[in-house]
Amino acid sequence: MFADSLLDSAWADRSRRGWTTLASFALQAAAAGVLLLLPLLYTQGLPQFQRMSALVVPSPPPAPPPTEPVRSARETTSNMSRDGQIIAPRSVPSEILHVAAG
C-alpha cells in the first residue's frame, strides 16, 4: 500500500494521460487568451491619450548681456623688438603671482 502512493508507481491507464494533458493545455491557453483580450473589450478603464504639446518645456530666459573685459590702465608691453629680437626683462620679480584663469 505504501509503494502505491510513491511517485515512481506506473499509471494503470496511460491512454488518458495524453488527453488530460492536451485538455489542460487547451484550457490554460483559453484562460490566458480571455485575460489578454479583456482589456481590449472594456476600454473605459484605460487612460486617455494625452497630447505631447502639453509636455513641452518652456524656453529658458534670455542670457544676460555679456560684460566687457576689464582693461588694465597701463599699456601692455611685448618682449619682442620690432626687428624680431627677444628683449631681456629689466628686473626679475622676487615672487610669481598665481592668476586664476576663468
N, CA, C and O of each residue as an XYZ file, in Angstrom:
408
protein
N       0.820     -1.182      0.000
C       0.000      0.000      0.000
C       0.873      1.258      0.000
O       0.528      2.236     -0.664
N       2.001      1.256      0.734
C       2.891      2.400      0.755
C       3.564      2.602     -0.600
O       3.778      3.741     -1.015
N       3.892      1.541     -1.280
C       4.539      1.622     -2.586
C       3.600      2.226     -3.628
O       4.081      2.860     -4.567
N       2.311      2.061     -3.508
C       1.353      2.626     -4.469
C       1.268      4.149     -4.367
O       0.921      4.819     -5.340
N       1.587      4.700     -3.181
C       1.471      6.148     -3.011
C       2.725      6.899     -3.472
O       2.707      8.129     -3.518
N       3.795      6.210     -3.808
C       5.006      6.870     -4.282
C       4.814      7.360     -5.716
O       3.952      6.870     -6.445
N       5.625      8.324     -6.100
C       5.529      8.871     -7.446
C       6.121      7.941     -8.488
O       5.862      8.107     -9.680
N       6.908      6.970     -8.063
C       7.547      6.054     -9.004
C       6.583      5.025     -9.578
O       6.916      4.343    -10.547
N       5.420      4.907     -9.008
C       4.493      3.880     -9.491
C       3.951      4.247    -10.864
O       3.686      5.419    -11.133
N       3.787      3.275    -11.717
C       3.301      3.494    -13.083
C       1.795      3.698    -13.062
O       1.097      3.205    -12.176
N       1.304      4.440    -14.062
C      -0.130      4.656    -14.174
C      -0.769      3.396    -14.739
O      -0.187      2.693    -15.566
N      -1.950      3.140    -14.280
C      -2.643      1.936    -14.745
C      -3.106      2.118    -16.191
O      -2.997      1.190    -16.992
N      -3.625      3.313    -16.536
C      -4.134      3.542    -17.881
C      -3.435      4.773    -18.466
O      -3.807      5.905    -18.158
N      -2.431      4.549    -19.304
C      -1.649      5.657    -19.871
C      -2.385      6.355    -21.017
O      -1.972      7.448    -21.403
N      -3.416      5.801    -21.561
C      -4.107      6.425    -22.691
C      -4.835      7.699    -22.269
O      -5.018      8.588    -23.100
N      -5.252      7.818    -21.022
C      -5.957      9.006    -20.551
C      -4.995     10.169    -20.278
O      -5.404     11.329    -20.319
N      -3.731      9.869    -20.000
C      -2.785     10.918    -19.647
C      -2.566     11.890    -20.820
O      -2.465     13.093    -20.580
N      -2.491     11.443    -22.024
C      -2.299     12.313    -23.188
C      -3.467     13.251    -23.396
O      -3.271     14.442    -23.641
N      -4.687     12.729    -23.300
C      -5.876     13.572    -23.480
C      -6.028     14.562    -22.324
O      -6.450     15.701    -22.527
N      -5.686     14.128    -21.124
C      -5.788     15.019    -19.957
C      -4.796     16.170    -20.082
O      -5.124     17.315    -19.771
N      -3.587     15.865    -20.537
C      -2.580     16.911    -20.718
C      -3.009     17.879    -21.814
O      -2.874     19.091    -21.648
N      -3.514     17.378    -22.912
C      -3.971     18.220    -24.008
C      -5.132     19.113    -23.565
O      -5.168     20.298    -23.896
N      -6.068     18.549    -22.826
C      -7.208     19.339    -22.338
C      -6.744     20.415    -21.360
O      -7.264     21.531    -21.370
N      -5.766     20.083    -20.517
C      -5.246     21.066    -19.560
C      -4.568     22.229    -20.283
O      -4.805     23.388    -19.942
N      -3.729     21.933    -21.276
C      -3.079     22.996    -22.048
C      -4.099     23.847    -22.788
O      -3.962     25.069    -22.836
N      -5.105     23.230    -23.355
C      -6.131     23.975    -24.094
C      -6.909     24.895    -23.162
O      -7.198     26.037    -23.522
N      -7.250     24.418    -21.980
C      -7.986     25.229    -21.007
C      -7.135     26.401    -20.519
O      -7.639     27.515    -20.375
N      -5.856     26.156    -20.265
C      -4.981     27.240    -19.813
C      -4.752     28.274    -20.910
O      -4.703     29.470    -20.623
N      -4.613     27.838    -22.155
C      -4.449     28.771    -23.269
C      -5.702     29.613    -23.470
O      -5.606     30.808    -23.750
N      -6.864     29.008    -23.332
C      -8.117     29.752    -23.468
C      -8.258     30.778    -22.345
O      -8.697     31.902    -22.592
N      -7.894     30.411    -21.121
C      -7.984     31.343    -19.989
C      -7.009     32.503    -20.186
O      -7.359     33.655    -19.927
N      -5.797     32.212    -20.640
C      -4.821     33.283    -20.879
C      -5.292     34.186    -22.009
O      -5.112     35.401    -21.925
N      -5.882     33.644    -23.051
C      -6.401     34.442    -24.154
C      -7.517     35.367    -23.713
O      -7.567     36.524    -24.130
N      -8.417     34.865    -22.870
C      -9.517     35.699    -22.358
C      -8.958     36.833    -21.514
O      -9.421     37.969    -21.614
N      -7.952     36.531    -20.672
C      -7.375     37.586    -19.831
C      -6.642     38.636    -20.665
O      -6.612     39.807    -20.286
N      -6.056     38.242    -21.788
C      -5.385     39.211    -22.647
C      -6.366     40.023    -23.484
O      -6.088     41.184    -23.787
N      -7.497     39.452    -23.866
C      -8.474     40.166    -24.683
C      -9.441     41.016    -23.867
O     -10.103     41.893    -24.422
N      -9.533     40.779    -22.580
C     -10.478     41.508    -21.730
C     -10.232     43.022    -21.747
O     -11.208     43.765    -21.855
N      -9.014     43.522    -21.649
C      -8.827     44.985    -21.717
C      -9.179     45.568    -23.083
O      -9.528     46.745    -23.170
N      -9.098     44.783    -24.138
C      -9.465     45.303    -25.459
C     -10.972     45.442    -25.607
O     -11.445     46.278    -26.377
N     -11.720     44.642    -24.888
C     -13.180     44.699    -24.981
C     -13.759     45.807    -24.109
O     -14.716     46.471    -24.508
N     -13.198     46.011    -22.938
C     -13.683     47.028    -21.999
C     -12.635     48.125    -21.880
O     -11.759     48.059    -21.017
N     -12.720     49.122    -22.734
C     -11.706     50.173    -22.788
C     -12.040     51.379    -21.923
O     -11.289     52.355    -21.960
N     -13.101     51.374    -21.161
C     -13.474     52.528    -20.359
C     -12.443     52.793    -19.262
O     -12.222     53.949    -18.904
N     -11.830     51.787    -18.740
C     -10.889     51.962    -17.640
C      -9.493     52.340    -18.079
O      -8.654     52.653    -17.234
N      -9.210     52.322    -19.387
C      -7.875     52.653    -19.863
C      -7.661     54.162    -19.846
O      -8.613     54.913    -20.058
N      -6.433     54.627    -19.601
C      -6.172     56.075    -19.590
C      -6.310     56.652    -20.991
O      -6.025     55.984    -21.985
N      -6.753     57.909    -21.053
C      -6.930     58.590    -22.330
C      -5.592     59.086    -22.859
O      -4.666     59.339    -22.088
N      -5.497     59.221    -24.176
C      -4.281     59.703    -24.829
C      -4.099     61.185    -24.523
O      -5.044     61.966    -24.639
N      -2.890     61.574    -24.135
C      -2.599     62.979    -23.871
C      -1.730     63.520    -24.997
O      -0.867     62.822    -25.530
N      -1.975     64.763    -25.342
C      -1.195     65.382    -26.404
C       0.222     65.663    -25.903
O       0.440     65.994    -24.738
N       1.163     65.519    -26.814
C       2.556     65.762    -26.458
C       2.854     67.254    -26.313
O       3.852     67.617    -25.691
N       2.014     68.126    -26.872
C       2.274     69.558    -26.780
C       2.137     70.051    -25.345
O       2.725     71.075    -24.997
N       1.395     69.368    -24.518
C       1.260     69.776    -23.128
C       2.536     69.488    -22.345
O       2.728     70.041    -21.262
N       3.405     68.639    -22.869
C       4.612     68.255    -22.160
C       5.847     69.033    -22.623
O       6.961     68.708    -22.213
N       5.669     70.054    -23.470
C       6.804     70.812    -23.979
C       7.335     71.732    -22.879
O       6.567     72.426    -22.212
N       8.631     71.729    -22.704
C       9.269     72.565    -21.685
C       9.397     73.979    -22.225
O       9.791     74.161    -23.378
N       9.071     74.996    -21.410
C       9.211     76.370    -21.896
C      10.689     76.714    -22.100
O      11.570     76.122    -21.476
N      10.939     77.677    -22.980
C      12.320     78.057    -23.277
C      12.921     78.785    -22.077
O      12.202     79.447    -21.328
N      14.231     78.667    -21.895
C      14.864     79.334    -20.756
C      14.886     80.839    -20.965
O      14.772     81.308    -22.098
N      15.028     81.599    -19.893
C      15.067     83.053    -20.035
C      16.328     83.467    -20.795
O      17.320     82.739    -20.800
N      16.287     84.636    -21.435
C      17.456     85.065    -22.199
C      18.660     85.301    -21.287
O      18.515     85.670    -20.122
N      19.827     85.082    -21.835
C      21.058     85.243    -21.068
C      21.325     86.728    -20.847
O      20.934     87.565    -21.661
N      21.989     87.047    -19.748
C      22.308     88.461    -19.521
C      23.322     88.929    -20.569
O      24.077     88.121    -21.111
N      23.335     90.219    -20.849
C      24.273     90.705    -21.872
C      25.715     90.463    -21.421
O      26.017     90.553    -20.230
N      26.588     90.163    -22.351
C      27.980     89.892    -21.964
C      28.654     91.149    -21.430
O      28.433     92.256    -21.922
N      29.466     90.950    -20.427
C      30.183     92.091    -19.853
C      31.462     92.311    -20.645
O      32.046     91.370    -21.182
N      31.883     93.549    -20.709
C      33.118     93.866    -21.413
C      34.299     93.485    -20.535
O      34.248     93.667    -19.318
N      35.361     92.962    -21.132
C      36.522     92.598    -20.322
C      37.167     93.832    -19.705
O      37.194     94.905    -20.307
N      37.677     93.661    -18.511
C      38.316     94.768    -17.803
C      39.689     95.004    -18.422
O      40.488     94.077    -18.558
N      39.949     96.224    -18.786
C      41.228     96.574    -19.399
C      42.119     97.228    -18.343
O      41.671     98.030    -17.523
N      43.361     96.862    -18.395
C      44.287     97.460    -17.435
C      44.620     98.882    -17.869
O      44.550     99.217    -19.052
N      44.980     99.702    -16.907
C      45.262    101.109    -17.180
C      46.599    101.271    -17.875
O      46.790    102.209    -18.648
N      47.526    100.365    -17.606
C      48.838    100.541    -18.216
C      48.896     99.837    -19.572
O      48.111     98.938    -19.871
N      49.816    100.266    -20.339
C      49.984     99.736    -21.677
C      50.716     98.393    -21.605
O      51.675     98.242    -20.849
N      50.255     97.421    -22.398
C      50.920     96.125    -22.405
C      52.183     96.225    -23.246
O      52.217     96.878    -24.289
N      53.204     95.563    -22.761
C      54.466     95.585    -23.480
C      54.803     94.192    -23.944
O      54.355     93.201    -23.369
N      55.579     94.131    -24.968
C      55.989     92.855    -25.522
C      57.473     92.666    -25.271
O      58.214     93.639    -25.125
N      57.902     91.430    -25.221
C      59.324     91.169    -25.049
C      60.003     90.936    -26.400
O      61.109     90.398    -26.455
N      59.350     91.335    -27.475
C      59.925     91.230    -28.808
C      60.187     92.635    -29.346
O      59.345     93.523    -29.211
N      61.340     92.831    -29.949
C      61.637     94.125    -30.568
C      61.015     94.167    -31.957
O      60.477     93.169    -32.438
N      61.093     95.309    -32.586
C      60.472     95.450    -33.895
C      61.162     94.605    -34.959
O      60.540     94.223    -35.951
N      62.410     94.321    -34.763
C      63.119     93.518    -35.750
C      63.106     92.023    -35.420
O      63.786     91.251    -36.096
N      62.334     91.580    -34.376
C      62.160     90.165    -34.073
C      63.102     89.630    -33.025
O      63.095     88.426    -32.766
N      63.915     90.470    -32.408
C      64.829     90.025    -31.355
C      64.127     90.036    -30.005
O      63.295     90.902    -29.735
N      64.473     89.054    -29.145
C      63.884     88.979    -27.804
C      64.617     89.955    -26.899
O      65.846     90.016    -26.897
N      63.850     90.715    -26.133
C      64.412     91.688    -25.200
C      64.378     91.086    -23.811
O      63.338     90.578    -23.392
N      65.486     91.129    -23.083
C      65.577     90.615    -21.712
C      64.829     91.554    -20.779
O      64.826     92.765    -20.999
N      64.183     91.009    -19.721
C      63.483     91.890    -18.778
C      64.478     92.731    -17.995
O      65.628     92.332    -17.811
N      64.032     93.898    -17.533
C      64.889     94.796    -16.758
C      65.190     94.225    -15.383
O      66.310     94.338    -14.884
N      64.164     93.598    -14.762
C      64.385     93.002    -13.439
C      63.536     91.737    -13.327
O      62.511     91.595    -13.995
N      63.982     90.829    -12.475
C      63.267     89.583    -12.248
C      62.479     89.731    -10.952
O      63.066     90.103     -9.936
N      61.146     89.452    -10.941
C      60.373     89.619     -9.704
C      60.792     88.583     -8.654
O      61.248     87.492     -8.998
N      60.634     88.930     -7.389
C      61.031     88.024     -6.301
C      60.023     86.899     -6.108
O      60.403     85.811     -5.675
N      58.760     87.126     -6.413
C      57.753     86.072     -6.324
C      56.822     86.149     -7.526
O      56.639     87.205     -8.132
N      56.235     84.989     -7.855
C      55.351     84.905     -9.013
C      53.910     84.866     -8.498
O      53.570     84.069     -7.624
N      53.093     85.721     -9.043
C      51.685     85.753     -8.646
C      50.924     84.736     -9.458
O      51.104     84.643    -10.672
N      50.068     83.966     -8.795
C      49.215     82.974     -9.472
C      47.896     83.623     -9.831
O      47.196     84.141     -8.960
N      47.556     83.600    -11.091
C      46.317     84.204    -11.578
C      45.378     83.067    -11.961
O      45.728     82.197    -12.759
N      44.190     83.086    -11.384
C      43.190     82.053    -11.702
C      42.562     82.394    -13.046
O      42.052     83.497    -13.243
N      42.604     81.435    -13.969
C      42.005     81.650    -15.279
C      40.513     81.354    -15.177
O      40.117     80.398    -14.510
N      39.733     82.112    -15.791
C      38.327     81.758    -15.766
C      37.490     82.912    -15.844
O      36.266     82.788    -15.834
